[in-house]
Amino acid sequence: MANHPPQGYAGTPKTLPKSVLWTEEIWTRMGHPQSLSRQPRLPSAVARRGRGRRTKDMVEIAQERMELLILQADRAALAGRMDLADRCVDIARRVGMRYNVRFPVMYRRRFCKVCYRYLLPGSTSRTRMNRSRVVTTCLRCGHVMRRPLGDKGGTEVPPGGDRPWKRTRGNG
């Protein structure tokens, strides 16, 4: 058996060494239509878009876009276009996930953490006050979000400590 393909073999340039031609002949005999002499295609830059370090400029642009999208969701919800408001929230979330940017608290409370629906009080959410707490219920999935009522969002510690009813060993 010869170490090179037969004469008149189509699709192989004459400049390739005989070993490459031989492996190419085996490759085509096995039923693979592509030639081995072709270089594999590298992935395009678009496919690798999400990789690499995020610069400060990229993070700032992402924060601005997230803010604009939430404001547009506000306008769409007030105009009665809840589908557009939900879409704006979805895009803002994706931008935040891609650039590893968190939503500010004031924006985070505007959509449900379970179904990601834009929460418009009276339309898509129910808001009640219960024992110095604000209770918001999503009307799509039923998720209940409770947050303390206070100036700083309930992050301050009461005068008696974080759990004044709990006795420690020294209090006897």
WOVEN-V706839 format. One record per residue. N is the residue number from 1. PHI is phi in whole degrees, 0 to 359 (none if undefined). Layout:
BEGIN
[[N PHI] [N PHI]]
END
This chain:
BEGIN
[[1 none] [2 283] [3 266] [4 217] [5 290] [6 294] [7 296] [8 81] [9 289] [10 277] [11 90] [12 243] [13 289] [14 282] [15 274] [16 284] [17 293] [18 295] [19 294] [20 292] [21 296] [22 295] [23 293] [24 291] [25 295] [26 296] [27 299] [28 286] [29 294] [30 284] [31 100] [32 272] [33 285] [34 280] [35 275] [36 285] [37 287] [38 284] [39 280] [40 293] [41 284] [42 278] [43 296] [44 287] [45 292] [46 293] [47 290] [48 261] [49 299] [50 276] [51 261] [52 102] [53 280] [54 270] [55 278] [56 296] [57 296] [58 296] [59 293] [60 296] [61 296] [62 296] [63 296] [64 297] [65 295] [66 298] [67 296] [68 296] [69 293] [70 292] [71 295] [72 292] [73 296] [74 301] [75 296] [76 294] [77 293] [78 292] [79 277] [80 93] [81 261] [82 291] [83 295] [84 291] [85 297] [86 295] [87 294] [88 296] [89 296] [90 297] [91 294] [92 297] [93 297] [94 295] [95 298] [96 296] [97 289] [98 294] [99 258] [100 56] [101 242] [102 272] [103 286] [104 295] [105 300] [106 295] [107 273] [108 295] [109 277] [110 267] [111 220] [112 288] [113 279] [114 259] [115 256] [116 60] [117 276] [118 293] [119 260] [120 248] [121 304] [122 94] [123 248] [124 246] [125 215] [126 243] [127 242] [128 228] [129 254] [130 216] [131 51] [132 58] [133 227] [134 256] [135 249] [136 247] [137 245] [138 284] [139 275] [140 273] [141 253] [142 86] [143 294] [144 252] [145 247] [146 245] [147 220] [148 294] [149 267] [150 182] [151 291] [152 257] [153 82] [154 82] [155 271] [156 285] [157 267] [158 297] [159 301] [160 274] [161 98] [162 281] [163 222] [164 291] [165 282] [166 276] [167 272] [168 256] [169 294] [170 280] [171 274] [172 46]]
END
